[in-house]
């Protein structure tokens, strides 16, 4: 039995959609790894530059943020392993009569769940960190003592030093009137 042109086109189109979906999943997983690793690095490395830790409140939000980033990374690894397992099952069990074995479908659904949870944990980690920063910024804006340290100029708030102009504009000198000598 020979395939018609429309069947060939459908088969080709279906293969293109499958490849596109596979590429999208792969890029999604890479993006999640990059975002989680970047978020973890930035929050660990630069949190002290945003909020001085000595005067910070709600410090427990920081380890929660880090745990959420790490859990998201771990789930991303599990998602990758689930994808490989699904591919192995498909290679070993799929046939013309059974193109989508149930165990393949099971692992495919598991991969989607891992990715959904991974993305959710990432969003939750970002929101937790933003909550921490917002609460501390609000506290610092309400309490001027938290904005500067003793001996620190206002231009050096939160570790940022704002340069002073090199050539400050000077007011022109006012002409002075000669003073009279006191009479003796």
SULTA-V161462 format. One record per residue. N is the residue number from 1. RES is the residue in three letters. NEAR is the number of other ideal C-beta (glycine too) atoms within 8 Angstrom. Layout:
N;RES;NEAR
N;RES;NEAR
This chain:
1;UNK;2
2;UNK;3
3;UNK;6
4;UNK;6
5;UNK;5
6;UNK;6
7;UNK;8
8;UNK;9
9;UNK;8
10;UNK;8
11;UNK;9
12;UNK;8
13;UNK;8
14;UNK;8
15;UNK;8
16;UNK;8
17;UNK;8
18;UNK;8
19;UNK;8
20;UNK;8
21;UNK;8
22;UNK;8
23;UNK;8
24;UNK;8
25;UNK;11
26;UNK;8
27;UNK;8
28;UNK;9
29;UNK;13
30;UNK;8
31;UNK;8
32;UNK;14
33;UNK;10
34;UNK;8
35;UNK;9
36;UNK;15
37;UNK;10
38;UNK;8
39;UNK;13
40;UNK;12
41;UNK;8
42;UNK;8
43;UNK;13
44;UNK;8
45;UNK;6
46;UNK;8
47;UNK;10
48;UNK;8
49;UNK;6
50;UNK;8
51;UNK;12
52;UNK;10
53;UNK;8
54;UNK;4
55;UNK;6
56;UNK;9
57;UNK;6
58;UNK;9
59;UNK;7
60;UNK;6
61;UNK;12
62;UNK;11
63;UNK;7
64;UNK;9
65;UNK;13
66;UNK;12
67;UNK;8
68;UNK;13
69;UNK;16
70;UNK;9
71;UNK;9
72;UNK;15
73;UNK;12
74;UNK;8
75;UNK;12
76;UNK;15
77;UNK;8
78;UNK;9
79;UNK;13
80;UNK;9
81;UNK;8
82;UNK;12
83;UNK;12
84;UNK;8
85;UNK;9
86;UNK;13
87;UNK;8
88;UNK;8
89;UNK;12
90;UNK;10
91;UNK;7
92;UNK;6
93;UNK;10
94;UNK;10
95;UNK;6
96;UNK;4
97;UNK;4
98;UNK;8
99;UNK;6
100;UNK;7
101;UNK;10
102;UNK;6
103;UNK;8
104;UNK;13
105;UNK;9
106;UNK;8
107;UNK;13
108;UNK;9
109;UNK;8
110;UNK;10
111;UNK;13
112;UNK;8
113;UNK;8
114;UNK;13
115;UNK;14
116;UNK;8
117;UNK;9
118;UNK;14
119;UNK;10
120;UNK;8
121;UNK;13
122;UNK;15
123;UNK;8
124;UNK;9
125;UNK;15
126;UNK;9
127;UNK;8
128;UNK;12
129;UNK;13
130;UNK;8
131;UNK;10
132;UNK;13
133;UNK;10
134;UNK;8
135;UNK;11
136;UNK;13
137;UNK;9
138;UNK;8
139;UNK;10
140;UNK;12
141;UNK;7
142;UNK;5
143;UNK;8
144;UNK;5
145;UNK;5
146;UNK;8
147;UNK;10
148;UNK;10
149;UNK;5
150;UNK;4
151;UNK;3
152;UNK;8
153;UNK;5
154;UNK;7
155;UNK;7
156;UNK;10
157;UNK;9
158;UNK;9
159;UNK;8
160;UNK;6
161;UNK;6
162;UNK;6
163;UNK;4
164;UNK;6
165;UNK;6
166;UNK;4
167;UNK;4
168;UNK;6
169;UNK;5
170;UNK;4
171;UNK;4
172;UNK;4
173;UNK;4
174;UNK;4
175;UNK;4
176;UNK;4
177;UNK;4
178;UNK;4
179;UNK;4
180;UNK;4
181;UNK;4
182;UNK;4
183;UNK;3
184;UNK;2
